[in-house]
Amino acid sequence: MKIKRLKIYLLFILTTVFCQLGNAQNQKAEADFEAVMKKFEAVGASVAVVKNGNIIYTHSFGFKDLDNKIPLTDKDIFRIASISKSFSATSIMQMVEAGKISLEDDFGDLVGFKIRNPQFPDQKITLKMALSHRSSLNDSQGYLNLDVINPAKNPDYAKCYSNNKPGTTYDYCNLNFNLIGTIIEKQSNERFDNYVKGHILNPLGLYAGYCVDSLDSTRFVNLYEYNANAKKYSVASAAYAPRRLEIKNYIMGYSTPIFSPTGGMKISATDLAKYMTMNMNYGTYNGVKVISKKSSKLMQTPLSEEEGYGLAIRTADDLIPGEKLKGHTGSAYGLYSTMFFNPKKKFGIVVITNGIIPTYTGGLPDFSRAAINSLYNNFVK
């Protein structure tokens, strides 16, 4: 009996010690991160760290509502901008696996009207080119509706194309993915937001979505754009526009940009980390298979090492010294989101901020780079 009590006591002591060490580590990590927040005058930030395939840390710093000083929490959700593209690409890969479409299909045939660069009329633009931003399309005419590139709707549609031959040059373009969203609707006979919810979000147990009215608006994080001249932040009120009238008059397979397949996903950092882990595990999370390992690896494989972009997943080898990462970034309305992971070493980091003073070194905001390295050094290294 005494031996049993001794074992229980020792277990209690060890548990207490480990908890104290863990708390000390978290306190140091949070102090380091708060220093990064202070340096860039960040409004708020939610983070999540995955190590050995498991989420080991989540935390939220700063404010969800700056004016009313409402703290940001892990349950709050952000519009994450261009990381949304990978959800659209994952949906496409599900359809490719089902044999409904091919990555080599003519993009215009899938969309429903002619998509050909007038300077290269005989060159087919494929679905794969659009997924990898090698379609020769551009955003010069906008991307919030399909009329801009529809020859029957816009006499200046030719301006939507660059001077580069399709398939030869990487040219980041949001219009690509709003067009891709229409293909998802045409192939599934489901509205885009409902397809993603039913085939990706719900199976993974994520609280997220593209439709504003499908989510609890009290959990939306205010996004703040920084005015350098006035040296102050202002709320970006358009970030969560419900667009109810447009949805009421919705045309399947054409009105899709209303939900912004290119940038309209709303999700918390914690749930984004779960989605990231699915990608890190090549298509599977907690026993749920979303896409095949082959499809997931294809998404993560750059078409060109120089450009580093696959199918809505990019490679970053200059983010954390000595680490080659996969993932994506997003920026809109003052928000900056980052999701990067190492599928071999099984770690990943999500950082989302709703407002910073934006300065850049390379293509990533200095805040995002500093924030990711802070978390890596404290929890992963």
C-alpha positions, 0 to 999 in steps of 0.5 A: 500500500505504501509503495502504491502511495509513493508511486502516486506521489512521484507521479504527482511530483513529475506532473507538477514539474512538467507543468511548471516547465511547460508554463515557463516555456509558454511564458517565455514564448509569449514574452518573445511574441509580444515583443514582435507585436510591439515592434510592428504595433500589431492590433492582434494576432492568433497563432498555432504551432504543430509539432510531430503532427500534433497541435502543441500550442495555440494563443491569441494576442492583442485585440479583436476590436481595437476601439472597444478593447475587446481581446482576441481569442482562439475561437475568433475567425478571420477572413484569411485571404489567399490561403483560401486558394488551397481549399479551392485547389483541394476541391478540384483535386477531389474531382480529378480523383473522381474522374470528373475532370482532368488537370489538362482539360481546356480551362474555357471548356470547363468554365463555360465560355472561351478562355484563350489568350488573343495573342496565342489563339491556338494555345490551350489554357489548361486547368493546371495552368490556372491552378499554378498561376501560369495561365497568362491571365491577369487582374487588370480588369478586376476579378470580382465577377466573370464578366471581365473576361467573358467575351460576350460581356466585356469588349475589353476582355483581351486586357485580362491576358498578359503578353506571355505564352500560356504555360511559360510564366508564373503570374499571380492572378486572383481571377484564376481561382474565382474561375476555378470556383465556377468549375467546382459548381458546374461539376458538383451541382453544388454552390461553391461554399456548400461544396467546400463545407460538405467535402472539406470543412465538415469531414475535418471538423472545422468551423469555417466557411465562405458564406458570411451568413453561415457563420456566427458574426460575433466571432468575426475579427475586425480587420484594420488597415494602417494609414501611414500618412495619418499614422492610425488604423481604420476598420475595413468594413468590407471584409465581411460584407454578406452580399445578400442581394447578390446571393438571392439572385445567384446564378450557379456556375457564374456568380461564384466570385461572390464567395471569393474562392480566391480569398474568402475563407473565414476560419480561426488560426486553430482550425486552419492549423488542423487543415494545415496538418491535413496537408502536412500528412498528404491528404489525411487528418485524424483518420479522415482522408480528404484527398489522396497522397498523390494529389496532395504531393502534386499540389505541393510540387513546384512547377518550377523551382525558381518560382516555387509554386505548385497548385495553390501551395508554394515552397519557402526556403527563405522564411526560417533559416535552414528549413524548406517549408510548404504553404501559402500567405494571404493579405487583404483589408489589413490582414496578413495570414501565413500557413507554412509546414514541413511535411517531412519533419511534421511541424507547421506554424500558423500566424494571422494578424488583423493589423500591423504597420506593414514593412517588407523584406522580400515578399513577406511582411517583416512581422510575419517573418519575425512572428514565425521565427519566434514561434519556431525558436521557442516551440520547434527548434 
